[in-house]
Amino acid sequence: MTDAFRVMAVLFLSLCRVSDSFAEDYWVYREGRRIDLVARGAIRTEAIWRFPFDALEKNIFVCWENPSPGYINQMAIVRSAVKASWETHSRLRFTDWGECSPGSKGIRIMIRDSGPLVNQLGRDLDGLKDGMILNFTFQQWMPACQKGRIADWIAEIAVHEFGHAIGFTHEHNRDDTPGWCTIIAAPQGTNPNEYLTPWDRDSVMNYCHCDGDAALSILDIAAVKRLY
């Protein structure tokens, strides 16, 4: 599924039980209203990475197919953006970040001047060669990105693609997407089958919201905590 700029996602609930320490993550306040995430629980089991129930850290191996000394800064931006978003707000830990070997598991990233994407959703990426594509130059694909801060685009796109890598779909693929958004962004990639949160205009996975930062929305944070 291809991704341009920033996009919105729907998350999926794990089959595993959630520990009592995560009970506060079952609801969130938004615009003065309490939203019960349990009542809106969503499950898409085939995309969710599975870990032992009592795991304090949920490790996913990450490697680069074609790391280059010329891209040291860009690779560091990706790692920092992912850490500040999905990793900070969950028990997920993305580990290693070295060069892939032929048998490497986890998320395998190819650096290429083409549209950023993941070739599978969620845990189906595990060990898939060139499973994720990230763009660091924007010379062939979307050269207009060079008019802004390329570092910001790299960070924002990385957070979005890692959202897909942990099981999030595009938010605008939901059947309750407002009409104004469907005019801007047609459904793309895998559709969700159930929803964890209300439709979220501010999600990092939403094509209908692009503010140039790599921050998760309030509902993104609540959802990834509930999920992982």
C-alpha positions in Angstrom: 0.0 0.0 0.0 1.5 3.3 -1.0 1.7 6.4 1.1 2.3 10.0 0.3 3.0 12.5 3.0 0.9 11.9 6.1 -1.9 9.6 6.5 -4.3 8.5 9.0 -4.8 5.1 10.6 -7.2 2.9 12.3 -5.8 0.6 14.9 -6.5 -2.8 15.8 -6.9 -4.4 19.2 -4.8 -7.4 20.2 -6.3 -10.8 21.1 -4.2 -10.9 24.2 -5.4 -9.7 27.5 -4.2 -6.3 28.6 -2.6 -6.0 32.0 -4.2 -4.1 34.9 -1.5 -1.5 34.7 -3.0 -0.4 31.3 -6.5 0.0 32.6 -6.2 3.8 32.5 -5.7 3.5 28.7 -9.2 2.1 28.2 -10.6 5.6 27.8 -9.5 9.0 26.8 -10.9 12.6 27.1 -11.4 14.4 23.8 -13.1 17.8 23.5 -14.4 17.5 27.1 -16.0 14.1 26.4 -14.9 10.8 27.8 -14.6 8.1 25.0 -14.7 4.5 26.2 -12.2 2.6 24.1 -13.3 -0.8 25.4 -16.8 -0.2 24.2 -15.3 0.6 20.8 -12.8 -2.2 20.8 -11.5 -3.2 17.4 -9.7 -6.4 16.3 -7.8 -7.2 13.2 -5.8 -10.1 14.4 -3.8 -10.9 11.3 -2.0 -7.6 11.4 -1.1 -7.4 15.1 2.4 -8.5 16.3 2.1 -11.1 19.0 4.1 -11.0 22.2 3.9 -12.8 25.6 1.2 -11.3 27.7 3.6 -10.3 30.5 6.3 -8.9 28.3 7.6 -5.6 29.7 9.1 -4.7 26.4 7.7 -5.8 23.0 10.7 -6.0 20.7 10.6 -5.7 16.9 13.8 -6.1 15.0 14.5 -3.3 12.4 17.3 -3.3 9.8 18.3 -1.4 6.6 18.7 -3.3 3.3 21.1 -0.7 1.9 22.5 1.6 4.6 24.9 4.2 3.4 27.3 6.6 5.1 25.7 9.3 3.1 22.4 8.7 4.8 23.6 8.5 8.4 21.7 11.6 9.4 18.5 10.5 7.6 18.5 7.1 9.2 19.0 8.7 12.6 16.0 11.0 11.9 13.8 7.9 11.2 14.9 6.1 14.4 14.4 9.2 16.5 10.9 9.9 15.1 9.8 6.3 15.7 11.2 6.4 19.2 9.4 9.7 20.0 6.1 8.4 18.7 5.1 4.7 18.7 7.8 3.6 21.1 7.4 6.3 23.7 3.7 5.7 24.0 3.7 1.9 24.2 5.8 -1.1 25.2 7.1 -1.5 21.7 10.9 -1.3 21.3 12.4 -1.2 17.8 15.8 -2.8 18.1 19.1 -3.1 16.3 18.7 -0.8 13.3 21.8 -2.3 11.6 22.3 -3.7 8.2 20.0 -6.6 7.2 21.4 -10.0 6.6 19.8 -12.5 4.2 17.9 -14.1 7.0 17.0 -11.0 9.0 13.5 -11.0 10.6 11.5 -8.0 11.6 11.0 -4.8 9.6 13.4 -4.6 6.7 13.8 -1.1 5.2 14.9 -0.2 1.7 16.1 3.4 1.0 14.8 4.3 -2.5 13.8 7.5 -4.3 10.2 6.3 -4.8 6.9 6.4 -3.0 7.2 5.4 0.6 5.2 2.2 1.4 4.9 -1.0 3.2 4.5 -4.2 1.1 2.4 -5.9 3.8 0.5 -4.8 6.9 1.7 -5.4 10.4 3.4 -8.6 11.3 3.2 -9.9 7.8 6.3 -7.7 7.3 8.3 -9.9 9.6 11.4 -10.9 7.6 10.0 -9.6 4.3 12.8 -8.3 2.1 12.3 -4.6 1.1 9.2 -4.8 3.3 9.3 -1.0 3.9 10.4 1.7 1.4 11.5 5.1 2.7 12.6 8.1 0.6 15.4 10.3 1.8 16.0 12.6 -1.3 12.7 13.3 -2.9 14.3 14.0 -6.3 12.3 11.6 -8.4 9.2 11.1 -6.2 7.5 14.3 -4.9 10.4 16.8 -5.5 8.1 19.5 -4.1 9.1 18.1 -0.7 12.4 19.8 -1.2 10.8 23.2 -0.8 10.3 22.5 2.9 12.5 20.9 5.5 13.3 17.5 4.1 14.1 16.3 7.6 10.5 17.0 8.6 9.1 15.0 5.7 11.4 12.1 6.5 10.3 12.0 10.1 6.6 12.3 9.3 6.6 9.7 6.6 8.6 7.3 8.8 6.1 7.6 11.7 3.2 7.0 9.3 4.9 3.9 7.7 5.8 2.5 11.1 2.1 2.9 12.0 1.3 0.5 9.1 4.1 -1.7 10.2 2.4 -2.3 13.6 -1.0 -2.8 12.2 -2.6 0.5 11.5 -4.6 1.1 8.3 -5.5 4.4 6.7 -8.0 6.3 8.7 -9.8 7.6 5.6 -10.5 4.0 4.6 -13.2 3.9 7.3 -16.8 3.8 6.3 -17.6 6.6 8.7 -15.1 9.0 7.1 -16.7 12.4 6.6 -17.7 13.4 3.0 -15.3 16.3 2.9 -12.4 13.9 3.5 -13.5 11.4 0.9 -13.2 14.1 -1.7 -9.6 14.8 -0.7 -8.4 11.2 -0.2 -9.8 8.1 -1.8 -9.4 4.8 0.1 -6.1 3.2 -0.3 -4.6 -0.1 0.8 -6.1 -2.5 3.4 -9.5 -1.6 4.9 -10.2 -1.9 8.6 -12.9 -4.3 9.7 -13.6 -2.8 13.1 -12.6 0.4 14.9 -10.8 1.0 18.1 -11.4 4.8 18.3 -13.8 7.3 16.8 -12.8 8.7 13.4 -9.7 10.9 14.0 -9.0 13.8 11.8 -5.7 14.4 13.6 -4.3 10.9 13.4 -0.8 10.5 12.0 -2.4 8.0 9.6 -4.9 10.4 8.0 -4.4 11.6 4.4 -6.9 14.4 5.2 -4.6 15.9 7.8 -1.1 17.1 7.0 0.5 19.6 9.4 4.1 18.8 8.7 5.0 17.2 12.1 5.5 13.6 13.1 3.4 13.7 16.3 0.8 11.2 17.3 -2.7 12.4 18.0 -4.4 11.9 21.4 -6.4 9.0 20.0 -3.3 7.5 18.2 -1.6 7.5 21.7 -4.5 6.0 23.4 -4.9 3.3 20.7 -1.2 2.2 20.6 -1.1 2.0 24.4 -4.2 -0.2 24.3 -2.8 -2.3 21.5 0.7 -2.8 22.7 
